[in-house]
């Protein structure tokens, strides 16, 4: 069996996120942190939500034969370029970035969205699989959208997916995030495994 690694990252171009790489024999995960907490709402910080979620997803992947390398496990900052370069340096086969979304006004929007460089190929297949699993948990599925301007999507040498796990300033999404946290982590991990399992078992 070929073992691979997965890296999960976070969202916005100027924010720290939660990356996870899939690459041969090892994997890498990183999230928002340090001087840049990402989006905030009341006392809630994106950096804290996505780090906890990334670690939970990574644990499930490791239990299923994926070697996971974390770009960070504590509250430190990395730029999007640094995360992309780290993924390239470790030779990741996939790059997954986990975030929370945010809207101009509280409770304006709700749901999950995944971003890719383009809607074709391995990255798009993984994004659709992750969204479908999260929809089963209870999130509105806002679809897979192209964002070729994002560094973590255009500067990585492997298929890259950025997952927005609900809106941090929408109360219903936060309630779902908190009450079904384990199921959300399982959904993301299952969406990833569904996409890479044929290679893992080759």
N, C-alpha and C positions, 0 to 999 in steps of 0.2 A: 504494500500500500504506500502510495506517495503521500507524505505529510506536507501540508502547506501552512502558511501563516496568514493572518488577516490583520489589517490595520484599520481602526475606526477613528475618524476625525470629526471635527465640529463644523460649524456653518459659515458665518459671514467672513468676508474677505479681511476685515480688520479685527476679527475676534479670535480668541483662543477657543479651540474646540476639542472634540473627543475622537481622534483618529485611531483606526485599527487596520493593520495590514495583514494580508494573507500572502505568505511567501514560503518557499521551500524550507522545511525544518524549523521555522520560527515565525513569529508574528509580532506586530507592533500596534499599540493602542495609545491615543493621546486625546486630551480634551481642553476646553477653556480653562483658564486659571491665572493666578498671579495678579498682575496689574490690570488685566482685562477680564472681568467676570462675564463678558458677553451680555445678553439681554437680562434685564432685571424687572421685577414686578413686586411691589411691596417689599417684603424681606427676602424674596426668592431670587436666586442667582442661577443663570443658565450654567455657569461653570460648575456649580455643585451638582445640579441635576444630571448633566451629561457625563461627569466623571463617575458618579455612582452607577449610571446606566451602562456606561462603557465597560466598567469593571465587571458588572454582572453578565453582560453579553460575552465578554472575553472568557469568563469562567465557564460558561456553557459551551463555548467553542472548544476550549481546551479539553473538556470532558468528552468531546466528540472527535478527538484526534487532530485538532487544529493547534499548531504552535502559535502562541500569541505573544507579541512583543509590544509593550506599552511605551509610547514616547514619554508619557508621564503618568505617575500615580499619586502625585501630590500637587499642591496649589502653586504651580509655576506657569510662566507664560512662554509660549512659542509662537512665532509668526506663522501665517499660512505657508510662506515660502520655506521656512525651516522644516515644517512638517512634511511638505512635499519632498524636499531634499532628503529628509531622513527615510522616507518610504523608498525613495530611489536607491539610497545607499545600502539599505538592508535587502534590496532585491525583491520587494513585495510583488506577489502576483495580483493582489487586489488592494485597493485603498478605500476604506469606508469611514466617513466622517459623520459623527452623531451630534446633532444640535437640537435646541428648542427654537421655534419660530417666535416672531413678535410682530404686532400690528400697531398702527399709529394710535389707535384707541383701544382701551380695555374691552374685552368681550366682543370685538368686532368680527373676528374670524375664528374658525375652529377646524382642526384636522391635521393630518400628516401629509407631507410632501417630500419627494426625493428629487434631488438635482443631479444631473449628469452632463457631461460635455456634449453628447448628442444621444438621441433616443434609439440608437442601434448598437448591437453587439453585446458583449458580456456585462458591461456596467449597467446598461438599460435593463437587461434580463434580471439582474440582481435587484435593481431598484423596484421593478414591478413586483417581484416576489416578496420583498420586504414590505412594501405598501399593502399588498394583499393580506399578509399575515397580521399587520397592525390594524387593518380594517376589521378583521375577525375579532380583535380584542375590543373594538368599540369606537375607534377613531373614524371620523369622516376621511375618506380617501380623496385628497386633492390632486393626485396624479403625479406623474413623472415629467419634469420639465427641464429643458436645456438651459444651462448657464455656463457657456464656454468662457466667460470672462473671469471665473473664479480660479485662483491660483491652485487650489488643491485638486481641481479638475483638469486644468490645462497644463500643469507643470509636473505631473506624475507620469512615470513611464509604464504604469499598469492601469487597468480599468479602475475608475474611481467613482464612488457614490457618496453623496452628501445627504443624510437623512434628517429631516426636520420633524422631531417627535412632538407634535402638538404646539400650541401657542402658549408661551409662558405667561402672557397677560390675558388669558382666557380662563375663567374659573372652572368651566366644565372640563377643559383639557387637563388642568392641574389636578382636579379631583380624580380623573381617570388615571393620570400618571401616578398619583400616590396610591390609589386603592388597588390598582392592577399592575403595579411595578414589575413583579416577577413575571407576569404574563407578557408584558411588553418586552422585557429582556428576552424571553423565550421566543417571542414572535420575530424579533430582529435576527436572533441567532438562527432560527429555523429558516428564515428567508435567505440568509447567507448560505447556510448548509445546503439548502435546496439547489442553490446556484452552483456550488463548488463540489458537491458530493461525488459526481462522476469522476472528477479528477482525483479527489481524495482516495477513491477506491480503485484507481487505475493501476 
